[in-house]
Amino acid sequence: MGCLKASEPSNLLAFQPSSRRGFTLVEVIVILVVLSILAAMAVPVALRIFERTAEDTTREEMDNVKKALLGNPQKLQTSFRNDFGLLGDIGCLPSVAFGGLDRLLTQGSYPGWNFNSTQQAGAGWKGPYITGTPGEDFKKDQLGNDYVYTPVAGACPLTATLASNGPDGLPSTADDITVTIVANETTATIRGTVKNTSGTALAGVPVELYYPDNGTLTTSTPATTDANGNYSFSSVPFGARAVKANPPGLLLVPNSVSVGGAGNAFVTFNVANYSGSSITIDNLVVNCAGTGATRYDDITVDGGGDITSANNIVCDPAPAPPGTDVTDQVVTANSTPPSAMRVVVDSVDTQLPDLVLRGGTIKTFVIGRFETAAAAVDMRGGKTFTVAFYNTAAVLISTVTVVTP
């Protein structure tokens, strides 16, 4: 094999690649146009993804605000709901006058929490009900706009709306996000029954409800039990509440009425004092209109003799109060007077456990003989009359309605 001489030109240069050619101006322009088109397509997609993420997070935050106002129904203790948020402690949603959503974080002018052991109910602010910093976070949506909180007008609102103006930031447009708080999420009708220890329903018993109103513990107007011992309250704010049977001075004892004596003209019945105070009966008025009788002759108590000095005592028409003197009959205090019962109001129609009246001091009255000027009146068969009892100050203690068997 011959060797390449130094003087001979090399053929290796023939195998070297030629230099790379750069982009032409036209190509650069085409590339820029394509990139611009892609960017124009990508920006709206990215913006919509951001908006959707912001909307989803805003909805989640609004749900958290609602739970702070109303509590979380999934939180239970011994099978009972125990989280009712600000509503449970205050008894209302925060009004504009009380500072709106700020009250989820700060107390403002609400009274502080206080529990009344006698009424077995509490009221007052014991937050915070939501985490955050005043004026930040929970009051703004993910787009940086303030939530619009609108409670119903009034001092103690129980319905409201919470709104985000959405991506466009404008109110009342199609992209708004709204959460409503309606009455069946905040208030209930509660129902219950008052009975004695024998399980017999008691009519005519006032029942009190203890609940908060703008953070102040309040006693409702009593609801009186009907003939079946039932009572109810409407528009009761959800939360831990309490009820108490508050019987009047005297109650007719169920199934205690009987008729006997000559001509079945004598009616026996029992009354009970369930309260913790003794009661002195000084006078009573018997109204027997509709029974066929116009008068009666005597009254006996607890098996004694006639305690009235009069005969032919008019009962139709009923005499003016205080009526007939019965020489100060004392019905001693009940050793186990009624107490408040703590209850949980957590559904739109809440059935409460029975209120049971225990003990009770009994007095047995016999009124007779019911008669007309001519003859005795048979009081059997659903004859109805009322007896109104008055104290020594001529003040009405209570009235019982007696229906004969």
KOLRODO-993178 format. One record per residue (C-alpha): residue number from 0; residue in three letters; x, y, z. Coordinates in Angstrom, 1 decimal, always signed. Example, Ala and Ser with C-alpha at 12.3 -4.5 7.8 and 13.67 -1.06 7.14 Angstrom:
% residues 2
(pt 0 ALA (+12.3 -4.5 +7.8))
(pt 1 SER (+13.7 -1.1 +7.1))
% end
This chain:
% residues 405
(pt 0 MET (+0.0 +0.0 +0.0))
(pt 1 GLY (+1.4 +3.4 -0.9))
(pt 2 CYS (+1.6 +6.2 +1.6))
(pt 3 LEU (+0.1 +9.6 +1.1))
(pt 4 LYS (+2.7 +12.1 +0.3))
(pt 5 ALA (+2.8 +15.3 +2.1))
(pt 6 SER (+2.8 +17.2 -1.1))
(pt 7 GLU (-0.4 +15.7 -2.4))
(pt 8 PRO (-3.7 +17.4 -1.7))
(pt 9 SER (-6.1 +15.6 +0.7))
(pt 10 ASN (-9.4 +14.2 -0.5))
(pt 11 LEU (-10.8 +14.2 +3.1))
(pt 12 LEU (-12.2 +17.7 +2.6))
(pt 13 ALA (-14.6 +16.3 +0.1))
(pt 14 PHE (-16.4 +14.4 +2.9))
(pt 15 GLN (-17.0 +17.3 +5.3))
(pt 16 PRO (-20.7 +18.5 +5.6))
(pt 17 SER (-21.7 +21.8 +4.2))
(pt 18 SER (-22.5 +24.7 +6.7))
(pt 19 ARG (-26.2 +24.7 +8.2))
(pt 20 ARG (-28.6 +27.2 +6.6))
(pt 21 GLY (-30.5 +29.6 +9.1))
(pt 22 PHE (-34.3 +30.3 +9.2))
(pt 23 THR (-35.5 +32.7 +6.6))
(pt 24 LEU (-37.5 +35.7 +7.6))
(pt 25 VAL (-40.7 +34.1 +6.2))
(pt 26 GLU (-40.2 +31.0 +8.4))
(pt 27 VAL (-39.7 +33.1 +11.5))
(pt 28 ILE (-42.9 +35.1 +10.8))
(pt 29 VAL (-44.8 +31.8 +10.3))
(pt 30 ILE (-43.5 +30.4 +13.6))
(pt 31 LEU (-44.4 +33.6 +15.5))
(pt 32 VAL (-47.9 +33.5 +14.0))
(pt 33 VAL (-48.4 +29.9 +15.1))
(pt 34 LEU (-47.1 +30.7 +18.6))
(pt 35 SER (-49.5 +33.6 +18.8))
(pt 36 ILE (-52.4 +31.5 +17.8))
(pt 37 LEU (-51.5 +28.8 +20.4))
(pt 38 ALA (-51.1 +31.5 +23.1))
(pt 39 ALA (-54.5 +33.0 +22.1))
(pt 40 MET (-56.1 +29.6 +22.5))
(pt 41 ALA (-54.3 +28.7 +25.7))
(pt 42 VAL (-54.9 +31.9 +27.7))
(pt 43 PRO (-58.7 +31.6 +27.8))
(pt 44 VAL (-58.5 +27.9 +28.7))
(pt 45 ALA (-56.0 +28.6 +31.5))
(pt 46 LEU (-58.2 +31.5 +32.7))
(pt 47 ARG (-61.3 +29.3 +32.7))
(pt 48 ILE (-59.5 +26.6 +34.6))
(pt 49 PHE (-58.4 +29.2 +37.2))
(pt 50 GLU (-62.0 +30.5 +37.4))
(pt 51 ARG (-63.4 +27.1 +37.9))
(pt 52 THR (-60.9 +26.3 +40.6))
(pt 53 ALA (-61.7 +29.7 +42.3))
(pt 54 GLU (-65.4 +29.0 +42.0))
(pt 55 ASP (-65.1 +25.5 +43.5))
(pt 56 THR (-63.0 +26.8 +46.4))
(pt 57 THR (-65.4 +29.7 +46.9))
(pt 58 ARG (-68.3 +27.3 +47.2))
(pt 59 GLU (-66.4 +25.3 +49.7))
(pt 60 GLU (-65.6 +28.4 +51.7))
(pt 61 MET (-69.2 +29.5 +51.6))
(pt 62 ASP (-70.3 +26.1 +52.9))
(pt 63 ASN (-67.8 +26.6 +55.8))
(pt 64 VAL (-69.3 +30.0 +56.6))
(pt 65 LYS (-72.8 +28.5 +56.6))
(pt 66 LYS (-71.6 +25.7 +59.0))
(pt 67 ALA (-70.1 +28.4 +61.2))
(pt 68 LEU (-73.5 +30.1 +61.3))
(pt 69 LEU (-75.6 +27.0 +61.7))
(pt 70 GLY (-73.2 +24.3 +63.0))
(pt 71 ASN (-72.4 +20.9 +61.5))
(pt 72 PRO (-75.2 +18.4 +61.6))
(pt 73 GLN (-72.8 +15.6 +61.3))
(pt 74 LYS (-71.1 +16.3 +64.6))
(pt 75 LEU (-72.7 +14.1 +67.3))
(pt 76 GLN (-72.2 +13.3 +70.9))
(pt 77 THR (-74.0 +10.3 +72.4))
(pt 78 SER (-76.1 +10.1 +69.3))
(pt 79 PHE (-77.3 +13.7 +69.6))
(pt 80 ARG (-76.2 +16.6 +67.4))
(pt 81 ASN (-74.0 +18.9 +69.5))
(pt 82 ASP (-72.8 +21.5 +67.0))
(pt 83 PHE (-75.2 +24.4 +66.2))
(pt 84 GLY (-72.8 +27.2 +65.5))
(pt 85 LEU (-73.5 +30.8 +66.3))
(pt 86 LEU (-77.3 +30.1 +65.9))
(pt 87 GLY (-77.2 +27.6 +68.7))
(pt 88 ASP (-75.7 +30.1 +71.2))
(pt 89 ILE (-77.3 +33.3 +70.1))
(pt 90 GLY (-80.7 +32.1 +68.9))
(pt 91 CYS (-80.5 +34.2 +65.8))
(pt 92 LEU (-78.4 +34.8 +62.7))
(pt 93 PRO (-76.2 +37.9 +63.1))
(pt 94 SER (-78.1 +40.9 +61.9))
(pt 95 VAL (-76.5 +43.8 +60.1))
(pt 96 ALA (-77.0 +45.9 +63.3))
(pt 97 PHE (-75.0 +43.3 +65.3))
(pt 98 GLY (-72.1 +43.3 +62.7))
(pt 99 GLY (-73.0 +40.6 +60.2))
(pt 100 LEU (-70.4 +38.0 +59.5))
(pt 101 ASP (-67.9 +39.7 +61.8))
(pt 102 ARG (-69.7 +38.1 +64.7))
(pt 103 LEU (-68.4 +34.7 +63.6))
(pt 104 LEU (-64.9 +35.8 +64.7))
(pt 105 THR (-65.5 +38.5 +67.3))
(pt 106 GLN (-68.0 +39.0 +70.1))
(pt 107 GLY (-69.0 +42.6 +69.3))
(pt 108 SER (-72.0 +43.7 +71.4))
(pt 109 TYR (-73.3 +40.2 +72.0))
(pt 110 PRO (-73.4 +39.2 +75.7))
(pt 111 GLY (-70.9 +36.5 +76.7))
(pt 112 TRP (-72.0 +32.9 +77.2))
(pt 113 ASN (-73.8 +32.1 +80.5))
(pt 114 PHE (-75.6 +29.0 +81.6))
(pt 115 ASN (-78.6 +29.1 +83.9))
(pt 116 SER (-78.6 +25.9 +86.0))
(pt 117 THR (-82.2 +26.4 +87.1))
(pt 118 GLN (-83.5 +26.8 +83.6))
(pt 119 GLN (-81.0 +24.2 +82.2))
(pt 120 ALA (-80.3 +26.5 +79.3))
(pt 121 GLY (-77.6 +28.9 +78.2))
(pt 122 ALA (-77.1 +31.8 +75.9))
(pt 123 GLY (-74.4 +34.2 +74.7))
(pt 124 TRP (-71.4 +34.4 +72.4))
(pt 125 LYS (-68.8 +31.7 +72.9))
(pt 126 GLY (-66.9 +31.8 +69.6))
(pt 127 PRO (-64.9 +32.2 +67.5))
(pt 128 TYR (-67.1 +30.0 +65.2))
(pt 129 ILE (-64.7 +30.3 +62.3))
(pt 130 THR (-60.9 +30.8 +61.9))
(pt 131 GLY (-59.3 +33.7 +60.3))
(pt 132 THR (-58.3 +37.3 +60.9))
(pt 133 PRO (-60.8 +40.1 +61.2))
(pt 134 GLY (-61.5 +41.6 +57.8))
(pt 135 GLU (-59.7 +38.8 +55.9))
(pt 136 ASP (-60.0 +35.3 +54.5))
(pt 137 PHE (-63.5 +34.1 +55.4))
(pt 138 LYS (-65.3 +37.3 +54.3))
(pt 139 LYS (-63.7 +37.3 +50.8))
(pt 140 ASP (-64.2 +34.8 +48.0))
(pt 141 GLN (-61.3 +33.3 +46.0))
(pt 142 LEU (-61.4 +36.1 +43.5))
(pt 143 GLY (-60.8 +38.7 +46.2))
(pt 144 ASN (-64.3 +40.1 +46.4))
(pt 145 ASP (-66.3 +40.5 +49.6))
(pt 146 TYR (-69.1 +38.1 +50.2))
(pt 147 VAL (-72.6 +39.7 +50.3))
(pt 148 TYR (-74.4 +38.6 +53.5))
(pt 149 THR (-78.1 +39.5 +53.5))
(pt 150 PRO (-80.1 +38.4 +56.6))
(pt 151 VAL (-83.8 +38.9 +56.6))
(pt 152 ALA (-84.9 +42.2 +58.1))
(pt 153 GLY (-85.6 +42.2 +61.8))
(pt 154 ALA (-83.9 +42.2 +65.1))
(pt 155 CYS (-83.5 +38.4 +65.2))
(pt 156 PRO (-83.1 +37.1 +61.7))
(pt 157 LEU (-83.5 +33.3 +61.1))
(pt 158 THR (-83.1 +33.3 +57.3))
(pt 159 ALA (-80.4 +34.8 +55.1))
(pt 160 THR (-78.5 +34.6 +51.8))
(pt 161 LEU (-74.7 +34.6 +51.3))
(pt 162 ALA (-73.5 +35.5 +47.8))
(pt 163 SER (-70.3 +35.8 +45.8))
(pt 164 ASN (-70.4 +38.1 +42.8))
(pt 165 GLY (-68.5 +35.5 +40.8))
(pt 166 PRO (-65.7 +35.9 +38.3))
(pt 167 ASP (-67.1 +39.1 +36.8))
(pt 168 GLY (-67.3 +40.8 +40.2))
(pt 169 LEU (-70.7 +42.2 +39.5))
(pt 170 PRO (-73.8 +41.6 +41.5))
(pt 171 SER (-77.0 +39.9 +40.2))
(pt 172 THR (-75.3 +38.4 +37.1))
(pt 173 ALA (-75.4 +34.8 +35.8))
(pt 174 ASP (-72.1 +33.8 +37.3))
(pt 175 ASP (-73.0 +34.7 +40.9))
(pt 176 ILE (-72.7 +32.0 +43.5))
(pt 177 THR (-75.5 +32.0 +46.2))
(pt 178 VAL (-76.0 +30.0 +49.3))
(pt 179 THR (-79.4 +30.3 +51.1))
(pt 180 ILE (-80.3 +29.7 +54.7))
(pt 181 VAL (-84.0 +28.8 +54.9))
(pt 182 ALA (-86.3 +28.5 +57.9))
(pt 183 ASN (-86.3 +24.7 +58.0))
(pt 184 GLU (-82.5 +24.8 +58.5))
(pt 185 THR (-82.8 +27.2 +61.5))
(pt 186 THR (-86.1 +26.7 +63.3))
(pt 187 ALA (-88.4 +23.9 +64.4))
(pt 188 THR (-91.8 +23.2 +65.8))
(pt 189 ILE (-91.4 +21.3 +69.0))
(pt 190 ARG (-94.0 +19.1 +70.5))
(pt 191 GLY (-94.4 +17.3 +73.8))
(pt 192 THR (-96.8 +15.8 +76.4))
(pt 193 VAL (-97.2 +16.4 +80.1))
(pt 194 LYS (-98.1 +13.3 +82.1))
(pt 195 ASN (-98.2 +12.2 +85.7))
(pt 196 THR (-96.3 +9.2 +87.1))
(pt 197 SER (-99.1 +6.9 +86.1))
(pt 198 GLY (-98.6 +7.9 +82.5))
(pt 199 THR (-101.9 +9.8 +82.3))
(pt 200 ALA (-101.9 +13.0 +80.2))
(pt 201 LEU (-102.5 +16.2 +82.1))
(pt 202 ALA (-104.6 +19.0 +80.6))
(pt 203 GLY (-104.3 +22.6 +81.4))
(pt 204 VAL (-100.6 +22.7 +82.3))
(pt 205 PRO (-98.6 +25.7 +81.1))
(pt 206 VAL (-95.2 +24.8 +79.7))
(pt 207 GLU (-92.3 +27.2 +79.4))
(pt 208 LEU (-89.5 +27.2 +76.9))
(pt 209 TYR (-86.1 +28.6 +77.6))
(pt 210 TYR (-84.0 +29.7 +74.6))
(pt 211 PRO (-81.6 +32.5 +73.5))
(pt 212 ASP (-82.7 +35.6 +71.7))
(pt 213 ASN (-79.8 +37.6 +70.4))
(pt 214 GLY (-77.7 +36.0 +73.0))
(pt 215 THR (-80.0 +36.7 +76.0))
(pt 216 LEU (-81.7 +33.8 +77.7))
(pt 217 THR (-85.4 +34.2 +77.2))
(pt 218 THR (-88.6 +32.6 +78.6))
(pt 219 SER (-91.3 +32.0 +76.1))
(pt 220 THR (-95.0 +32.8 +76.6))
(pt 221 PRO (-96.3 +29.5 +78.1))
(pt 222 ALA (-98.0 +26.9 +75.9))
(pt 223 THR (-100.9 +25.2 +77.8))
(pt 224 THR (-101.5 +21.5 +77.3))
(pt 225 ASP (-104.7 +20.4 +75.6))
(pt 226 ALA (-107.1 +17.7 +76.7))
(pt 227 ASN (-104.6 +15.1 +75.6))
(pt 228 GLY (-101.8 +16.7 +77.6))
(pt 229 ASN (-100.0 +17.9 +74.4))
(pt 230 TYR (-98.3 +21.2 +73.9))
(pt 231 SER (-96.2 +22.8 +71.1))
(pt 232 PHE (-94.0 +25.8 +70.3))
(pt 233 SER (-93.2 +27.1 +66.8))
(pt 234 SER (-90.2 +28.9 +65.3))
(pt 235 VAL (-87.8 +27.6 +67.9))
(pt 236 PRO (-84.2 +28.1 +66.9))
(pt 237 PHE (-82.1 +24.9 +66.6))
(pt 238 GLY (-79.8 +24.1 +69.5))
(pt 239 ALA (-79.8 +22.9 +73.1))
(pt 240 ARG (-82.9 +24.3 +74.7))
(pt 241 ALA (-85.0 +23.5 +77.8))
(pt 242 VAL (-88.7 +23.1 +78.7))
(pt 243 LYS (-90.5 +23.1 +82.0))
(pt 244 ALA (-94.0 +22.2 +83.1))
(pt 245 ASN (-95.2 +25.1 +85.3))
(pt 246 PRO (-98.5 +23.8 +86.6))
(pt 247 PRO (-101.0 +26.4 +88.0))
(pt 248 GLY (-101.9 +26.3 +91.6))
(pt 249 LEU (-104.2 +23.2 +91.3))
(pt 250 LEU (-104.8 +20.6 +88.7))
(pt 251 LEU (-107.7 +18.2 +88.4))
(pt 252 VAL (-106.4 +14.7 +89.0))
(pt 253 PRO (-107.3 +12.5 +86.0))
(pt 254 ASN (-109.8 +9.7 +86.6))
(pt 255 SER (-110.6 +11.0 +90.0))
(pt 256 VAL (-114.2 +12.1 +89.3))
(pt 257 SER (-117.1 +10.0 +90.6))
(pt 258 VAL (-120.8 +10.5 +91.2))
(pt 259 GLY (-122.8 +9.1 +94.1))
(pt 260 GLY (-124.9 +9.8 +97.1))
(pt 261 ALA (-128.7 +10.2 +97.2))
(pt 262 GLY (-130.1 +10.8 +93.7))
(pt 263 ASN (-126.5 +10.7 +92.3))
(pt 264 ALA (-126.4 +14.3 +93.1))
(pt 265 PHE (-123.0 +14.4 +94.8))
(pt 266 VAL (-119.7 +14.7 +92.7))
(pt 267 THR (-116.3 +13.8 +94.1))
(pt 268 PHE (-113.0 +14.9 +92.6))
(pt 269 ASN (-109.4 +15.4 +93.5))
(pt 270 VAL (-107.1 +18.4 +92.9))
(pt 271 ALA (-103.3 +18.3 +93.1))
(pt 272 ASN (-100.7 +20.8 +94.0))
(pt 273 TYR (-97.5 +20.0 +92.0))
(pt 274 SER (-95.7 +23.2 +92.8))
(pt 275 GLY (-93.1 +23.7 +95.4))
(pt 276 SER (-95.2 +26.2 +97.4))
(pt 277 SER (-98.2 +25.6 +99.6))
(pt 278 ILE (-101.6 +26.9 +98.5))
(pt 279 THR (-104.4 +28.2 +100.7))
(pt 280 ILE (-107.9 +28.1 +99.3))
(pt 281 ASP (-110.1 +30.6 +100.9))
(pt 282 ASN (-113.1 +30.7 +98.5))
(pt 283 LEU (-114.4 +29.0 +95.4))
(pt 284 VAL (-117.0 +29.6 +92.7))
(pt 285 VAL (-118.9 +26.7 +91.2))
(pt 286 ASN (-120.4 +27.3 +87.7))
(pt 287 CYS (-122.9 +24.6 +86.9))
(pt 288 ALA (-124.6 +26.2 +83.9))
(pt 289 GLY (-125.8 +23.5 +81.5))
(pt 290 THR (-125.9 +20.7 +84.1))
(pt 291 GLY (-129.6 +21.2 +84.8))
(pt 292 ALA (-128.7 +22.1 +88.4))
(pt 293 THR (-129.1 +25.7 +89.7))
(pt 294 ARG (-127.6 +25.2 +93.2))
(pt 295 TYR (-125.9 +22.9 +95.7))
(pt 296 ASP (-126.0 +22.5 +99.5))
(pt 297 ASP (-122.6 +21.7 +100.8))
(pt 298 ILE (-118.9 +21.1 +100.3))
(pt 299 THR (-116.7 +18.5 +102.1))
(pt 300 VAL (-112.9 +18.2 +102.0))
(pt 301 ASP (-110.9 +15.0 +102.6))
(pt 302 GLY (-113.8 +13.2 +104.1))
(pt 303 GLY (-114.7 +15.8 +106.7))
(pt 304 GLY (-118.0 +17.5 +107.3))
(pt 305 ASP (-119.7 +20.3 +105.5))
(pt 306 ILE (-117.2 +23.3 +105.5))
(pt 307 THR (-119.8 +25.9 +104.4))
(pt 308 SER (-122.3 +27.6 +106.6))
(pt 309 ALA (-124.8 +28.2 +103.8))
(pt 310 ASN (-127.3 +26.1 +102.0))
(pt 311 ASN (-128.9 +26.4 +98.6))
(pt 312 ILE (-125.7 +28.0 +97.2))
(pt 313 VAL (-126.4 +29.4 +93.7))
(pt 314 CYS (-124.3 +27.9 +90.9))
(pt 315 ASP (-126.4 +28.9 +87.8))
(pt 316 PRO (-125.9 +31.7 +87.2))
(pt 317 ALA (-122.4 +31.5 +88.8))
(pt 318 PRO (-122.0 +34.0 +91.6))
(pt 319 ALA (-119.4 +36.8 +91.5))
(pt 320 PRO (-115.9 +35.9 +92.7))
(pt 321 PRO (-114.7 +35.1 +95.2))
(pt 322 GLY (-117.8 +33.1 +95.9))
(pt 323 THR (-118.2 +30.6 +98.8))
(pt 324 ASP (-116.0 +30.7 +101.8))
(pt 325 VAL (-114.3 +27.3 +102.4))
(pt 326 THR (-112.5 +28.3 +105.6))
(pt 327 ASP (-108.8 +28.3 +104.4))
(pt 328 GLN (-108.1 +24.9 +103.0))
(pt 329 VAL (-104.3 +24.4 +102.9))
(pt 330 VAL (-102.8 +22.2 +100.1))
(pt 331 THR (-99.2 +21.7 +101.1))
(pt 332 ALA (-96.2 +22.1 +98.9))
(pt 333 ASN (-95.1 +19.2 +96.6))
(pt 334 SER (-91.8 +17.7 +97.8))
(pt 335 THR (-90.7 +17.0 +94.2))
(pt 336 PRO (-91.8 +20.1 +92.2))
(pt 337 PRO (-91.2 +20.2 +88.4))
(pt 338 SER (-87.8 +21.1 +87.1))
(pt 339 ALA (-86.5 +22.1 +83.7))
(pt 340 MET (-85.6 +19.4 +81.2))
(pt 341 ARG (-82.8 +20.0 +78.7))
(pt 342 VAL (-83.7 +19.1 +75.1))
(pt 343 VAL (-82.0 +19.1 +71.7))
(pt 344 VAL (-83.9 +20.8 +68.9))
(pt 345 ASP (-82.4 +19.5 +65.7))
(pt 346 SER (-85.1 +18.9 +63.1))
(pt 347 VAL (-87.9 +20.9 +61.6))
(pt 348 ASP (-90.5 +18.9 +63.6))
(pt 349 THR (-89.0 +17.8 +66.9))
(pt 350 GLN (-90.8 +15.4 +69.3))
(pt 351 LEU (-89.6 +15.9 +72.9))
(pt 352 PRO (-89.6 +13.4 +75.7))
(pt 353 ASP (-92.6 +13.5 +78.1))
(pt 354 LEU (-92.5 +16.0 +80.9))
(pt 355 VAL (-93.6 +14.0 +84.0))
(pt 356 LEU (-95.1 +15.7 +87.0))
(pt 357 ARG (-94.1 +13.8 +90.2))
(pt 358 GLY (-95.5 +13.8 +93.7))
(pt 359 GLY (-98.3 +16.2 +94.1))
(pt 360 THR (-100.3 +17.0 +97.2))
(pt 361 ILE (-103.9 +15.9 +96.9))
(pt 362 LYS (-107.2 +17.4 +98.2))
(pt 363 THR (-110.5 +15.5 +97.8))
(pt 364 PHE (-113.6 +17.7 +97.3))
(pt 365 VAL (-117.2 +16.6 +97.4))
(pt 366 ILE (-119.8 +19.0 +96.1))
(pt 367 GLY (-123.5 +18.3 +96.5))
(pt 368 ARG (-126.2 +18.0 +96.6))
(pt 369 PHE (-126.7 +19.5 +93.1))
(pt 370 GLU (-130.4 +20.3 +92.7))
(pt 371 THR (-133.1 +22.6 +91.4))
(pt 372 ALA (-135.6 +24.2 +93.7))
(pt 373 ALA (-137.8 +21.1 +93.2))
(pt 374 ALA (-135.4 +18.1 +93.3))
(pt 375 ALA (-131.9 +16.6 +93.1))
(pt 376 VAL (-130.2 +16.5 +89.8))
(pt 377 ASP (-128.6 +13.3 +88.6))
(pt 378 MET (-125.0 +14.4 +87.7))
(pt 379 ARG (-124.0 +11.2 +85.9))
(pt 380 GLY (-123.4 +11.0 +82.1))
(pt 381 GLY (-121.0 +13.7 +81.1))
(pt 382 LYS (-122.3 +16.7 +83.1))
(pt 383 THR (-119.7 +19.5 +83.1))
(pt 384 PHE (-119.1 +22.2 +85.6))
(pt 385 THR (-116.1 +24.4 +86.6))
(pt 386 VAL (-114.7 +25.2 +90.0))
(pt 387 ALA (-112.6 +28.4 +90.4))
(pt 388 PHE (-110.4 +28.5 +93.5))
(pt 389 TYR (-109.4 +31.9 +95.1))
(pt 390 ASN (-106.7 +32.6 +97.8))
(pt 391 THR (-107.1 +34.8 +100.9))
(pt 392 ALA (-106.4 +37.9 +98.8))
(pt 393 ALA (-109.4 +37.0 +96.6))
(pt 394 VAL (-106.9 +36.3 +93.7))
(pt 395 LEU (-107.7 +33.4 +91.4))
(pt 396 ILE (-105.5 +30.4 +92.0))
(pt 397 SER (-106.8 +28.2 +89.2))
(pt 398 THR (-109.9 +26.9 +87.5))
(pt 399 VAL (-110.6 +23.2 +87.0))
(pt 400 THR (-113.2 +21.7 +84.7))
(pt 401 VAL (-115.0 +18.6 +86.0))
(pt 402 VAL (-116.7 +16.2 +83.6))
(pt 403 THR (-118.7 +13.4 +85.3))
(pt 404 PRO (-118.5 +9.8 +84.2))
% end
